[in-house]
Amino acid sequence: MSTTEPDALLGPADIRELAAALGVRPTKQRGQNFVIDANTVRRIVRTAEVRPDDVVVEVGPGLGSLTLALLEAADRVVAVEIDDVLAAALPTTVAARMPERADRFALVHSDAMLVRELPGPAPTALVANLPYNVAVPVLLTMLERFPSIERTLVMVQAEVADRLAAQPGNKVYGVPSVKANWYADVKRAGAIGRNVFWPAPNVDSGLVSLVRRTEPVTTRASRTEVFAVVDAAFAQRRKTLRAALAGWAGSASAAEAALVSAGISPQARGEALTVEEFAAIAENKPGGIGPGANRPREDSRPGADTNDNNTNTASGSGE
């Protein structure tokens, strides 16, 4: 762990000075809201329980506020940034403000949705202020492609945080809730005020903690097959599962047969089901998966079906 001087982190004046020098103006298109408060980024690092031996991946580092705080605590930090100007500037910022840790930092200039490998040791943690417009697909994609990530803490729009952490029966429980729970135990980990950002967003923010399951969901169905059921169930969330899954199964009667075989009432709705129950339905798709030994989620094809139904897929800078 570094013994970096406190002023190595970026404050409001530093952020604005950097942005002006680079000609950077935060854009809504990429969901850019830069964190300008050093206490907030240190709080995020503490809440994430970043350890001295962690290899942390950060998506959307922006001007580097959280990046520098992560470098104080972790062994290595790998930042994924899509913005050309920000990606070019970040290594310089790290070298100038934290020279003793510069060799522990790596930058990947790419859209996070396209990243399939990272330099150096496998990441053990994901800590990020995710761009609001792509938070769910980026989060799910990173968890799917990098199974070595054990712990995740993301800052997202408060509404998204509620959806990710929602439990069955909650009115906001839906596609992100189920898919996140496929990978991890998920919970809200705090709230973040608007005044720590530049520009200040029009929505509140929240922290979400995800700790990867020690035992994956055990099922004969692949992740892709389970997620297909989840997508179908919530595409028409007001309908019973018998009706909502008719297209997926081929007919309403076929959907009913699959549900009954899975031990689930055809009159139930998707918002009442756990991820394990969605997996049971996937196993019983008519004409689909036959009998055989259960297989865990790692058998799934990398990179497919990780998107929330109502979320864009281009990633940007969140910082």
Secondary structure, DSSP 8 states (H G I E B T S, - for coil): -----GGGS--HHHHHHHHHHHT----TTTT--EE--HHHHHHHHHHTT--TT-EEEEE--TTSHHHHHHHHHSSEEEEEE--HHHHHHHHHHHHHH-GGGGGGEEEEES-GGG----SSS---EEEEE--GGGHHHHHHHHHHH-TT--EEEEEEEHHHHHHHH--TTSTT-SHHHHHHHHHEEEEEEEEE-GGGEES--SS-EEEEEEEE-SS---BSS-HHHHHHHHHHHHHTTTS-HHHHTHHHHSSHHHHHHHHHHTT--TT--GGG--HHHHHHHHHT-TTS--S---B-GGGS-TTSS-S-TT---------
